[in-house]
Amino acid sequence: MNTAKHFQHTLKFTAALAIVFGFLLISNPTYADSSQVQTTAEPTVTSPADSSSTSDSPSSTNTDPAAQSTQSVESTDTNTSDTTATQQSSAPSSTTQTNESPASSDSQSTDSSTENMSTSDQPVATPSPADTTTEQTTEDQNAVGNVSDTNSETAATTTPATETNKDDINVSDIGNSTDPAIKQSSDNPFINFFTGITSGIAASIIYPLVASRQGAQFISHFRTLLSPNRWDVSQNWADLDQKYNPDYVKTYYTDAQDWYDNRVQKETWEVPFADKTGTARATYIKNGDSKKTIIYGQGWTTEPEGMGRISKMFYDLGYNVLMPYTRGQNASDGEWLTFGNKDKQDWVNWINQIDQVNGKDSQIVLYGQSLGADTALQYAGSGNLPSSVKATIADCGFSTLPSLIYHLYNGAANSLNSITSKIGWNLNGSIPLVPFDQLLTAMNNINKFVQGFNLDDVSGITAVKNSKLPTLFISTQDDAFIPDSETQTMYNMSASSDKKLWILDGHVGGHASASNAVQDYMNNIEAFLAQATSQSSNDQLDVPAANTIAA
């Protein structure tokens, strides 16, 4: 009898959901529109590189693997306007190095192909439809004179929606957005109320999985279950193009794994959290009498052994290596990941401890991959840095946290659409019952309630606008997690007068994989740091009174 009642209740619940879902499909074209072609998330931008990529490709003119991946182009001034940066949405079509520094011209003078590539490989900003429409309307008004109110109203209704730069999305701008890819919620009050509830439920499930210690561990273990070899050293060369010399990479990383596991001496360091709520811990590798240190920021769910292999490159370049574990991961305290927001404050203590160990000759370089890159950038942009901090290396960081969420959301929507489109149901870049703007708003509200800060407070763009440290930006074109366009956007908006952009093309290994190209990675970093560490800084360490400095 109980089984029969349970079955009846299940049928009633299923029928109710079917009625509501069917109503949404009928009344709102956002969720069901088989008559339109799927709207892509990113605007299409044409570039001269598209027509000359074959002739300008390093692989077509040079058979040396190192030379292929280290081709450089002349620098262009991208600091003149934030508007130019926000219009730019295309990435270089080949492995690209862009320099903007006083000494960059000297270092590039020996490259015979620099001038030939400078035009074709540089991204070209294309005016948005809104800009074109505005200019045309202005010209028409000047030519005709007075326009009637009726014609003005008609023109307003036909003006295209303003397209948002998908690499510079902020929660604070969501409500005012007219971009249908961003503002997906319905104007129908009933539908908007209902999807607000469903989006809140989705956010309450997603947020703990990505931001809590237990959730991140669960995700990591689940990914390992699906791909048991994902942390195996062989993954460093498994999907690597021949031009990056996978045989050398295999030899190097096999030795690096043994070096980290069995040969090098490791120390455990501790400093108090800046807000005195716990203890941050790190692995420190001393390199003889060296006074140079790399602080290696940890990525989301990155395992220490993976960091250990990569650390050997910096060790071989003559650096001590400090690998702090972020709040909520591995040996550090905390139950929530702060996405670098609070970790950057803890780095004040790490910097202080390194300077005490190495003395007045201490030189520090900030480095990180993925989330670790943003932690390094956020610290670099916090101001009042000690003179020992010389440079930042940001490998595949995100431009803003909402932009990262958008790209992941868009990828999920496209994957779902590949299924629904087979039955004539085009999702138009949205996930049924979970509009992007409502999902992002709900996640921001949860984050603010749990951790006390907004998602907009975690911004690589804001960080680079406030940092004048020499900065090397790195990414790969095959990164499906954080698109290389986010790295390029940060490079464009960086306030540093000594900055460099390096994007690797071809198959490198996906997200956070640039370090797989060991030879090119070390050569580029060594050349960048040789110049950056020769500069001096007049900044002095100024620690807020609320922060605790390690003894």
VENUR-V622799 format. One record per backbone hydrogen bond with DSSP energy under -0.5 kcal/mol. NH is the residue of the N-H (numbers start at 1). CO is the residue of the C=O. E is the energy in kcal/mol with one decimal. If there is no record, write none. Layout:
NH|CO|E ; NH|CO|E
//
This chain:
5|1|-2.2 ; 6|2|-2.4 ; 7|3|-2.1 ; 8|4|-2.2 ; 9|5|-2.6 ; 10|6|-2.1 ; 11|7|-2.2 ; 12|8|-2.3 ; 13|9|-2.5 ; 14|10|-2.6 ; 15|11|-2.6 ; 16|12|-2.3 ; 17|13|-2.2 ; 18|14|-2.3 ; 19|15|-2.2 ; 20|16|-2.3 ; 21|17|-3.0 ; 22|18|-2.5 ; 23|19|-2.1 ; 24|20|-2.0 ; 25|21|-2.2 ; 26|22|-2.1 ; 27|23|-2.6 ; 28|24|-2.0 ; 31|28|-1.5 ; 32|28|-0.7 ; 33|426|-0.9 ; 45|43|-0.5 ; 50|47|-2.0 ; 51|47|-0.5 ; 51|48|-0.9 ; 52|48|-0.7 ; 52|49|-0.5 ; 53|49|-0.7 ; 56|52|-2.1 ; 57|53|-0.9 ; 60|57|-1.3 ; 61|57|-0.5 ; 61|58|-1.2 ; 62|58|-1.4 ; 65|63|-0.5 ; 68|64|-2.4 ; 69|65|-1.5 ; 70|66|-0.5 ; 70|67|-0.7 ; 71|68|-0.6 ; 73|97|-2.5 ; 74|114|-0.6 ; 78|76|-0.9 ; 85|81|-1.2 ; 86|82|-2.1 ; 87|83|-1.4 ; 88|84|-0.8 ; 88|85|-0.6 ; 96|503|-2.3 ; 98|501|-2.8 ; 99|73|-0.7 ; 100|499|-2.6 ; 104|101|-1.4 ; 107|103|-1.5 ; 108|104|-1.1 ; 109|105|-0.6 ; 109|106|-0.8 ; 111|108|-1.7 ; 112|110|-0.8 ; 114|111|-1.4 ; 117|113|-1.6 ; 118|114|-1.5 ; 119|115|-0.5 ; 120|116|-0.5 ; 121|117|-2.5 ; 125|123|-0.5 ; 126|87|-0.6 ; 132|128|-2.1 ; 133|129|-2.6 ; 134|130|-2.2 ; 135|131|-2.3 ; 136|132|-2.3 ; 137|133|-2.6 ; 138|134|-2.2 ; 139|135|-2.1 ; 140|136|-2.4 ; 141|137|-2.3 ; 142|138|-2.1 ; 143|139|-1.9 ; 144|140|-2.4 ; 145|141|-2.3 ; 146|144|-0.5 ; 152|148|-2.0 ; 153|149|-2.2 ; 154|150|-2.0 ; 155|151|-2.5 ; 156|152|-2.1 ; 157|153|-1.6 ; 158|154|-0.9 ; 158|155|-0.5 ; 159|155|-0.7 ; 159|156|-0.5 ; 166|164|-0.7 ; 168|165|-2.1 ; 173|170|-1.2 ; 174|170|-0.5 ; 174|171|-1.3 ; 175|171|-0.5 ; 176|173|-0.6 ; 177|173|-0.6 ; 177|174|-1.3 ; 180|178|-0.6 ; 182|179|-1.6 ; 183|179|-3.2 ; 184|182|-1.5 ; 189|187|-0.5 ; 192|188|-3.0 ; 193|189|-2.3 ; 194|190|-2.5 ; 195|191|-3.0 ; 196|192|-1.5 ; 197|193|-1.4 ; 198|194|-2.2 ; 199|195|-2.6 ; 200|196|-1.8 ; 201|197|-2.2 ; 202|198|-2.3 ; 203|199|-2.6 ; 204|200|-2.2 ; 205|201|-1.0 ; 205|202|-0.6 ; 206|202|-2.7 ; 207|203|-2.7 ; 209|205|-0.9 ; 210|206|-1.7 ; 211|207|-2.6 ; 212|208|-1.4 ; 213|335|-2.3 ; 216|212|-2.7 ; 217|213|-2.1 ; 218|214|-2.4 ; 219|215|-2.6 ; 220|216|-2.4 ; 221|217|-2.7 ; 222|218|-2.7 ; 223|219|-2.5 ; 224|220|-2.0 ; 225|221|-2.1 ; 226|222|-1.9 ; 227|223|-2.2 ; 230|227|-2.2 ; 232|229|-1.6 ; 235|232|-2.0 ; 236|233|-1.8 ; 237|234|-1.4 ; 238|234|-0.9 ; 240|237|-1.1 ; 241|507|-2.7 ; 244|241|-1.8 ; 245|242|-2.2 ; 248|245|-0.5 ; 249|245|-2.0 ; 250|246|-2.5 ; 251|247|-1.9 ; 252|248|-2.9 ; 253|249|-2.8 ; 254|250|-1.8 ; 255|251|-1.7 ; 256|252|-2.4 ; 257|253|-2.3 ; 258|254|-1.5 ; 259|255|-2.7 ; 260|256|-2.5 ; 261|257|-2.4 ; 262|258|-2.6 ; 263|258|-0.9 ; 263|259|-1.2 ; 264|259|-2.7 ; 267|284|-2.7 ; 269|267|-0.6 ; 269|282|-2.5 ; 271|280|-2.2 ; 273|278|-2.8 ; 276|273|-1.8 ; 280|271|-3.0 ; 282|269|-2.1 ; 283|323|-1.7 ; 284|267|-3.0 ; 285|321|-2.9 ; 286|284|-0.5 ; 288|286|-0.6 ; 290|287|-2.0 ; 293|363|-2.7 ; 294|320|-2.8 ; 295|293|-0.5 ; 295|365|-2.6 ; 296|294|-0.7 ; 296|322|-3.0 ; 297|295|-0.8 ; 297|367|-3.6 ; 298|324|-0.6 ; 302|299|-1.4 ; 306|303|-0.7 ; 307|303|-1.6 ; 308|304|-2.6 ; 309|305|-1.8 ; 310|306|-1.5 ; 311|307|-2.2 ; 312|308|-0.7 ; 312|309|-0.9 ; 313|310|-1.5 ; 314|310|-0.7 ; 315|311|-2.1 ; 316|312|-2.8 ; 317|313|-0.9 ; 318|315|-1.6 ; 319|314|-2.3 ; 320|292|-3.4 ; 321|285|-2.2 ; 322|294|-2.9 ; 323|283|-2.9 ; 324|322|-0.6 ; 325|281|-2.6 ; 328|333|-2.0 ; 329|326|-1.9 ; 332|329|-1.6 ; 333|279|-2.6 ; 337|211|-3.5 ; 341|338|-2.1 ; 344|340|-2.0 ; 345|342|-0.6 ; 346|342|-1.3 ; 347|343|-1.6 ; 348|345|-1.0 ; 349|345|-0.5 ; 349|346|-0.9 ; 350|346|-1.4 ; 351|347|-2.8 ; 352|348|-2.1 ; 353|349|-2.2 ; 354|350|-2.3 ; 355|351|-2.4 ; 356|352|-1.8 ; 357|353|-1.7 ; 358|354|-2.7 ; 359|355|-1.9 ; 361|358|-0.6 ; 362|359|-1.8 ; 363|291|-2.4 ; 364|388|-3.2 ; 365|293|-2.5 ; 366|391|-2.7 ; 367|295|-2.6 ; 368|393|-1.3 ; 369|297|-0.9 ; 370|395|-2.5 ; 372|369|-2.1 ; 373|370|-0.6 ; 374|370|-1.5 ; 375|371|-1.9 ; 376|372|-2.1 ; 377|373|-2.4 ; 378|374|-2.8 ; 379|375|-2.1 ; 380|376|-2.4 ; 381|377|-1.9 ; 382|379|-1.6 ; 383|380|-0.6 ; 389|386|-1.5 ; 390|364|-3.2 ; 390|388|-0.6 ; 391|364|-0.8 ; 392|470|-2.4 ; 393|366|-2.9 ; 394|472|-2.7 ; 395|368|-2.4 ; 395|393|-0.7 ; 396|394|-0.7 ; 396|474|-3.2 ; 401|458|-1.5 ; 403|169|-0.5 ; 404|400|-2.0 ; 405|401|-2.4 ; 406|402|-2.3 ; 407|403|-2.4 ; 408|404|-2.1 ; 409|405|-2.7 ; 410|406|-3.3 ; 411|407|-1.9 ; 412|408|-2.1 ; 413|409|-2.6 ; 414|410|-2.4 ; 415|411|-2.1 ; 416|412|-2.3 ; 417|413|-2.4 ; 418|414|-1.6 ; 419|416|-1.1 ; 420|416|-2.3 ; 421|417|-2.7 ; 422|419|-1.0 ; 423|420|-1.6 ; 424|421|-1.5 ; 425|420|-2.1 ; 426|424|-0.7 ; 427|425|-0.6 ; 430|427|-1.2 ; 431|434|-0.6 ; 432|430|-0.5 ; 434|431|-2.3 ; 437|182|-0.7 ; 439|435|-2.4 ; 440|436|-2.9 ; 441|437|-1.9 ; 442|438|-2.1 ; 443|439|-2.4 ; 444|440|-2.4 ; 445|441|-2.2 ; 446|442|-2.2 ; 447|443|-2.6 ; 448|444|-2.6 ; 449|445|-2.1 ; 450|446|-2.7 ; 451|447|-3.2 ; 452|447|-0.7 ; 452|448|-1.1 ; 453|447|-0.6 ; 457|454|-1.3 ; 458|455|-1.6 ; 459|457|-0.9 ; 460|399|-1.2 ; 461|399|-2.2 ; 463|459|-1.8 ; 464|460|-2.5 ; 465|461|-1.8 ; 466|462|-0.9 ; 466|463|-0.9 ; 467|464|-0.7 ; 470|390|-0.7 ; 471|498|-1.7 ; 472|392|-2.4 ; 473|471|-0.6 ; 473|500|-3.4 ; 474|394|-2.6 ; 475|502|-1.8 ; 477|504|-2.9 ; 479|476|-1.3 ; 480|478|-0.8 ; 486|483|-1.8 ; 487|483|-0.7 ; 488|484|-2.2 ; 489|485|-2.2 ; 490|486|-1.9 ; 491|487|-2.2 ; 492|488|-2.5 ; 493|489|-1.9 ; 494|490|-0.9 ; 494|491|-0.7 ; 495|464|-2.4 ; 499|100|-2.2 ; 500|471|-2.2 ; 501|98|-3.0 ; 502|473|-2.7 ; 503|96|-2.3 ; 504|475|-2.4 ; 508|506|-0.7 ; 513|510|-1.0 ; 516|513|-2.6 ; 517|514|-1.5 ; 518|516|-2.1 ; 521|517|-2.8 ; 522|518|-2.8 ; 523|519|-2.2 ; 524|520|-2.6 ; 525|521|-2.2 ; 526|522|-2.6 ; 527|523|-2.1 ; 528|524|-2.2 ; 529|525|-2.9 ; 530|526|-1.9 ; 531|527|-1.1 ; 532|528|-2.4 ; 533|529|-2.8 ; 534|531|-0.7 ; 535|532|-1.2 ; 542|384|-1.2 ; 547|544|-1.7 ; 549|547|-0.5
//
